[in-house]
Amino acid sequence: MTTIATAPPVIRRYFALAPSRDTEEYFALFAADALVEDEGREYRGIDSIRAWRTAVPLVAYTITNIEPAGEGVVVTCTVTGDFPGSPFAGLKFHFEQFDADQVKVLRIRT
């Protein structure tokens, strides 16, 4: 896989919704017991994921690579926004568990 058009639908929806203010549509992308890991911290469940999203700035994503990784998919992006070190190239979104409708495990790593 090399383009967002070839990514599974739930991953395409994630990157369509993630740059915007949070909506119920965004949170519906996650299973009730989903796990998100970002900057070495884990956020489990929708309430915890809401708190995480509230604390991070809105950013724009430029997808540079999409590749299968075991049972999941890794999306590599350049992230641009109002944060120190912007733009940041090479941020990897490891979608480790997901189905057609929801993400169960997402690990964001450099």
Backbone as numpy.savetxt, mean C-alpha at the origin, in Angstrom:
# Nx Ny Nz CAx CAy CAz Cx Cy Cz
5.19 -9.18 -14.31 4.35 -7.99 -14.31 5.23 -6.74 -14.31
4.85 -5.77 -15.08 5.64 -4.55 -15.08 4.79 -3.28 -15.05
3.48 -3.39 -15.24 2.65 -2.19 -15.22 1.49 -2.38 -14.26
0.93 -1.26 -13.80 -0.20 -1.33 -12.87 -1.39 -2.01 -13.54
-1.51 -1.90 -14.84 -2.63 -2.53 -15.55 -2.61 -4.05 -15.42
-1.45 -4.63 -15.19 -1.33 -6.08 -15.06 -1.43 -6.56 -13.61
-1.50 -5.63 -12.67 -1.59 -5.99 -11.25 -2.99 -6.51 -10.93
-3.12 -7.32 -9.89 -4.45 -7.76 -9.46 -5.35 -6.55 -9.16
-6.65 -6.68 -9.37 -7.57 -5.55 -9.19 -7.48 -4.87 -7.82
-7.34 -5.63 -6.74 -7.29 -5.01 -5.41 -6.05 -4.12 -5.27
-4.95 -4.49 -5.90 -3.74 -3.67 -5.85 -3.91 -2.42 -6.71
-4.54 -2.56 -7.86 -4.85 -1.37 -8.67 -5.73 -0.40 -7.90
-6.74 -0.92 -7.19 -7.61 -0.05 -6.39 -6.84 0.61 -5.26
-5.91 -0.14 -4.64 -5.11 0.44 -3.56 -4.39 1.69 -4.06
-3.68 1.58 -5.18 -2.91 2.72 -5.67 -3.78 3.81 -6.28
-4.99 3.49 -6.66 -5.93 4.53 -7.12 -6.45 5.34 -5.93
-6.67 4.69 -4.79 -7.25 5.35 -3.62 -6.23 5.93 -2.65
-5.05 5.34 -2.54 -4.08 5.72 -1.52 -3.61 7.18 -1.58
-3.50 7.81 -2.75 -3.03 9.20 -2.76 -4.05 10.22 -2.28
-5.29 9.82 -2.05 -6.36 10.74 -1.67 -6.63 10.71 -0.18
-7.41 11.68 0.26 -7.86 11.66 1.65 -8.57 10.34 1.91
-8.48 9.87 3.13 -9.05 8.58 3.48 -10.56 8.57 3.33
-11.04 7.49 2.78 -12.47 7.27 2.61 -12.81 5.86 3.06
-14.06 5.61 3.24 -14.48 4.25 3.59 -14.11 3.28 2.48
-14.11 3.78 1.24 -13.71 2.94 0.11 -12.27 2.46 0.28
-11.39 3.34 0.75 -9.99 2.96 0.99 -9.91 1.89 2.09
-10.58 2.13 3.22 -10.49 1.19 4.34 -11.16 -0.14 4.01
-12.13 -0.14 3.10 -12.78 -1.38 2.69 -11.83 -2.28 1.92
-10.70 -1.74 1.48 -9.68 -2.56 0.81 -9.02 -3.55 1.76
-9.14 -3.32 3.05 -8.46 -4.14 4.04 -9.43 -5.08 4.75
-8.98 -6.31 4.96 -9.75 -7.25 5.77 -9.84 -6.72 7.20
-10.86 -7.12 7.93 -11.07 -6.62 9.30 -9.85 -6.85 10.18
-9.13 -7.95 9.97 -7.95 -8.27 10.78 -6.65 -8.05 10.01
-6.68 -7.18 9.00 -5.50 -6.95 8.15 -4.31 -6.46 8.97
-3.13 -6.73 8.43 -1.88 -6.27 9.02 -1.17 -5.38 8.01
-0.80 -4.17 8.45 0.03 -3.28 7.65 1.29 -3.03 8.46
2.45 -3.19 7.83 3.73 -2.88 8.45 4.32 -1.70 7.70
4.70 -0.64 8.41 5.30 0.54 7.80 6.33 1.09 8.77
7.51 1.37 8.27 8.61 1.91 9.07 8.86 1.07 10.31
8.76 -0.26 10.15 9.08 -1.17 11.23 7.99 -1.34 12.28
6.86 -0.66 12.13 5.75 -0.79 13.08 4.61 -1.54 12.43
3.90 -2.32 13.23 2.77 -3.09 12.73 1.46 -2.48 13.17
0.50 -2.48 12.26 -0.84 -1.97 12.50 -1.82 -3.08 12.11
-2.53 -3.60 13.11 -3.42 -4.73 12.86 -4.86 -4.29 13.12
-5.72 -4.56 12.13 -7.13 -4.22 12.24 -7.42 -2.83 11.69
-8.67 -2.62 11.33 -9.07 -1.37 10.68 -8.83 -0.15 11.56
-9.13 -0.21 12.85 -8.91 0.95 13.72 -7.44 1.34 13.76
-6.57 0.36 13.85 -5.13 0.63 13.87 -4.66 1.17 12.52
-5.19 0.64 11.44 -4.83 1.11 10.10 -5.33 2.54 9.90
-6.50 2.88 10.42 -6.99 4.27 10.38 -6.03 5.21 11.10
-5.58 4.81 12.28 -4.65 5.64 13.06 -3.35 5.84 12.31
-2.85 4.78 11.68 -1.62 4.88 10.88 -1.80 5.89 9.75
-2.89 5.75 9.00 -3.13 6.64 7.86 -3.27 8.09 8.30
-3.85 8.34 9.46 -4.01 9.70 9.97 -2.65 10.34 10.24
-1.67 9.52 10.62 -0.36 10.03 11.00 0.61 10.22 9.83
0.29 9.68 8.66 1.22 9.80 7.53 0.71 10.85 6.55
1.64 11.57 5.88 1.22 12.60 4.93 0.67 11.97 3.64
-0.16 12.74 2.95 -0.60 12.31 1.63 0.59 12.36 0.69
0.70 11.37 -0.16 1.82 11.31 -1.10 1.31 10.89 -2.48
2.14 11.12 -3.46 1.88 10.65 -4.82 2.80 9.46 -5.07
2.29 8.50 -5.82 3.04 7.28 -6.11 3.34 7.20 -7.60
4.60 6.95 -7.93 4.98 6.63 -9.30 5.48 5.19 -9.27
4.71 4.31 -9.86 5.07 2.90 -9.84 6.17 2.65 -10.86
7.26 2.04 -10.38 8.40 1.77 -11.25 8.58 0.29 -11.58
7.95 -0.59 -10.78 8.06 -2.02 -11.06 6.98 -2.78 -10.30
6.50 -3.84 -10.91 5.57 -4.75 -10.26 6.05 -6.15 -10.59
6.20 -6.97 -9.54 6.68 -8.32 -9.80 6.06 -9.31 -8.81
5.84 -10.53 -9.27 5.36 -11.56 -8.35 6.45 -11.90 -7.34
6.03 -12.24 -6.13 6.97 -12.62 -5.08 6.31 -13.71 -4.24
6.66 -14.95 -4.51 6.02 -16.05 -3.79 4.53 -16.04 -4.06
3.74 -16.00 -3.01 2.29 -15.97 -3.14 1.76 -14.56 -3.37
2.62 -13.55 -3.29 2.17 -12.17 -3.35 2.73 -11.39 -4.53
2.71 -10.08 -4.36 3.18 -9.16 -5.38 3.94 -8.03 -4.68
5.07 -7.62 -5.27 5.82 -6.48 -4.77 5.71 -5.35 -5.79
5.25 -4.19 -5.30 5.13 -3.00 -6.13 6.18 -2.01 -5.64
7.08 -1.61 -6.54 8.12 -0.64 -6.20 7.69 0.72 -6.72
7.83 1.74 -5.85 7.37 3.09 -6.19 8.40 4.15 -5.83
8.27 5.28 -6.49 8.87 6.51 -6.01 7.73 7.28 -5.36
7.95 7.72 -4.13 6.91 8.40 -3.36 7.32 9.86 -3.21
6.38 10.75 -3.54 6.63 12.18 -3.47 5.56 12.83 -2.61
6.00 13.71 -1.70 5.03 14.39 -0.84 5.71 15.36 0.09
4.98 15.77 1.10 5.46 16.73 2.08 6.08 15.99 3.26
7.28 15.46 3.02 8.01 14.76 4.08 9.50 14.89 3.80
10.33 14.82 4.83 11.78 14.92 4.63 12.26 13.81 3.70
13.13 14.16 2.76 13.69 13.18 1.84 12.86 12.95 0.60
11.80 13.73 0.42 10.95 13.58 -0.77 11.66 14.15 -1.99
11.60 13.49 -3.12 10.97 12.20 -3.37 11.85 11.05 -2.90
11.21 9.94 -2.56 11.92 8.75 -2.11 11.70 7.64 -3.13
12.79 7.21 -3.75 12.71 6.15 -4.78 12.97 4.79 -4.15
12.29 3.79 -4.66 12.56 2.41 -4.26 11.74 1.90 -3.09
10.67 2.58 -2.71 9.83 2.07 -1.64 9.06 0.87 -2.17
9.08 -0.22 -1.41 8.48 -1.48 -1.86 7.25 -1.82 -1.03
6.17 -2.06 -1.74 4.90 -2.46 -1.13 4.74 -3.95 -1.35
4.91 -4.72 -0.29 4.82 -6.18 -0.35 3.38 -6.58 0.00
2.59 -6.85 -1.02 1.24 -7.36 -0.82 1.39 -8.87 -0.67
1.45 -9.33 0.59 1.77 -10.73 0.84 0.54 -11.63 0.86
-0.58 -11.11 1.31 -1.81 -11.89 1.32 -2.95 -10.97 0.91
-3.71 -11.42 -0.10 -4.85 -10.65 -0.56 -5.73 -11.57 -1.38
-6.95 -11.14 -1.58 -7.84 -11.85 -2.49 -8.38 -10.83 -3.48
-9.42 -11.15 -4.17 -9.94 -10.26 -5.21 -10.45 -8.94 -4.64
-10.84 -8.94 -3.35 -11.48 -7.75 -2.78 -10.70 -7.06 -1.67
-9.87 -7.80 -0.93 -9.25 -7.21 0.24 -7.79 -7.63 0.43
-7.05 -6.70 1.02 -5.66 -6.95 1.40 -5.66 -7.47 2.83
-4.90 -8.55 3.04 -4.79 -9.11 4.39 -3.45 -8.77 5.03
-2.38 -8.73 4.22 -1.06 -8.38 4.74 -0.36 -7.49 3.72
0.06 -6.29 4.18 0.83 -5.35 3.37 2.01 -4.89 4.20
3.20 -5.11 3.67 4.42 -4.67 4.34 5.11 -3.64 3.44
5.32 -2.44 3.97 5.93 -1.36 3.21 7.37 -1.23 3.71
8.32 -1.40 2.80 9.73 -1.43 3.20 10.60 -0.71 2.18
11.75 -0.26 2.65 12.71 0.39 1.76 13.55 -0.67 1.07
